[in-house]
């Protein structure tokens, strides 16, 4: 494996790991997750829908042929999370020290890099490649 391939796998694994490890909170209706989605007016449908989208995005990111599609889904989902942190929730939610916000930023950065690298793959999905 080349340094480039290893780097791309590291980005995939970071994004997928963060997305997957937060699912338990969304799908079990953990109080923190319910608080967040209640505050933004999207409980329970937003919590469950976001969890499903993040699960699908995680799997797609890890499959080389669908990395771009998964990265697009995850970047879009994280854009929403970042938006709500900056407008409604604040960076520090329930005294988490900004952990959720910074994890959303990390996933967004990883996925943005993956989208750039795999942009031709994404064009194939939309029929332009």
C-alpha positions as CSV (number, residue, x, y, z in Angstrom):
1,X,0.0,0.0,0.0
2,X,1.2,3.5,-0.8
3,X,1.2,6.4,1.6
4,X,-1.8,7.9,-0.3
5,X,-3.8,4.7,0.1
6,X,-3.0,4.4,3.8
7,X,-4.0,8.1,4.3
8,X,-7.3,7.7,2.5
9,X,-8.1,4.6,4.6
10,X,-7.2,6.5,7.8
11,X,-9.7,9.3,6.7
12,X,-12.4,6.7,6.0
13,X,-11.9,4.9,9.3
14,X,-11.9,8.1,11.3
15,X,-15.1,9.3,9.7
16,X,-16.8,5.9,9.9
17,X,-15.7,5.3,13.5
18,X,-17.0,8.6,14.7
19,X,-20.3,8.2,12.9
20,X,-20.8,4.6,14.1
21,X,-19.9,5.2,17.7
22,X,-22.5,8.0,18.1
23,X,-25.3,5.8,16.7
24,X,-25.9,4.1,20.1
25,X,-26.9,7.4,21.5
26,X,-29.4,8.2,18.7
27,X,-30.9,4.7,18.5
28,X,-31.3,4.2,22.3
29,X,-32.8,7.7,22.8
30,X,-30.0,8.6,25.2
31,X,-31.0,11.8,27.2
32,X,-28.2,13.9,25.5
33,X,-29.4,12.9,22.0
34,X,-33.1,13.5,22.9
35,X,-32.1,16.9,24.4
36,X,-30.2,17.9,21.2
37,X,-33.0,16.9,18.8
38,X,-35.7,18.4,21.0
39,X,-33.8,21.7,21.1
40,X,-33.6,21.9,17.3
41,X,-37.2,20.8,17.0
42,X,-36.5,17.4,15.3
43,X,-37.2,14.9,18.0
44,X,-37.7,11.9,17.5
45,X,-37.9,11.8,13.6
46,X,-34.7,13.9,13.2
47,X,-32.7,11.8,15.7
48,X,-33.8,8.5,14.1
49,X,-33.5,9.7,10.5
50,X,-30.0,11.2,11.2
51,X,-28.9,7.9,12.7
52,X,-30.1,6.0,9.7
53,X,-28.4,8.4,7.3
54,X,-25.1,8.2,9.3
55,X,-25.2,4.4,9.4
56,X,-25.7,4.2,5.6
57,X,-23.0,6.9,5.1
58,X,-20.5,5.0,7.3
59,X,-21.0,1.7,5.4
60,X,-20.7,3.5,2.0
61,X,-17.5,5.3,3.1
62,X,-15.9,2.0,3.9
63,X,-16.7,0.4,0.5
64,X,-14.1,1.7,-2.0
65,X,-16.6,1.8,-4.9
66,X,-19.0,4.0,-2.9
67,X,-16.7,6.1,-0.8
68,X,-17.6,9.4,-2.5
69,X,-21.3,8.8,-2.0
70,X,-20.9,8.0,1.7
71,X,-18.6,11.0,2.1
72,X,-21.2,13.3,0.5
73,X,-23.9,11.9,2.8
74,X,-21.8,12.3,5.9
75,X,-20.5,15.8,4.9
76,X,-24.1,16.9,4.4
77,X,-25.2,15.4,7.7
78,X,-22.3,17.0,9.5
79,X,-23.0,20.4,7.8
80,X,-26.4,20.2,9.5
81,X,-24.9,19.3,12.8
82,X,-22.3,22.1,12.6
83,X,-25.1,24.6,11.6
84,X,-27.2,23.7,14.6
85,X,-24.2,23.9,16.9
86,X,-23.4,27.4,15.7
87,X,-27.0,28.7,15.6
88,X,-29.0,26.9,18.3
89,X,-27.1,24.4,20.4
90,X,-23.8,26.2,21.0
91,X,-20.4,24.5,20.8
92,X,-20.6,23.1,24.4
93,X,-23.7,21.0,24.7
94,X,-24.6,19.8,28.2
95,X,-21.1,20.5,29.4
96,X,-19.4,18.1,26.9
97,X,-16.6,20.6,26.4
98,X,-17.5,20.9,22.7
99,X,-16.7,17.2,22.0
100,X,-19.8,16.6,19.7
101,X,-19.0,19.8,17.8
102,X,-15.4,18.9,17.3
103,X,-16.3,15.4,16.2
104,X,-18.7,16.8,13.6
105,X,-15.9,19.1,12.4
106,X,-13.5,16.1,12.2
107,X,-16.0,14.0,10.2
108,X,-16.7,17.0,7.9
109,X,-13.0,17.6,7.2
110,X,-12.3,13.9,6.6
111,X,-15.3,13.6,4.2
112,X,-14.5,16.8,2.4
113,X,-11.0,15.5,1.6
114,X,-12.4,12.2,0.5
115,X,-14.9,14.0,-1.7
116,X,-12.1,16.0,-3.3
117,X,-10.0,12.9,-3.9
118,X,-12.9,10.8,-5.1
119,X,-14.7,13.5,-7.1
120,X,-14.6,11.5,-10.3
121,X,-16.3,8.7,-8.5
122,X,-19.0,11.1,-7.4
123,X,-19.5,12.3,-11.0
124,X,-20.1,8.7,-12.1
125,X,-22.9,8.4,-9.6
126,X,-24.7,11.5,-11.0
127,X,-24.1,10.4,-14.6
128,X,-21.5,13.0,-15.5
129,X,-18.4,10.7,-15.6
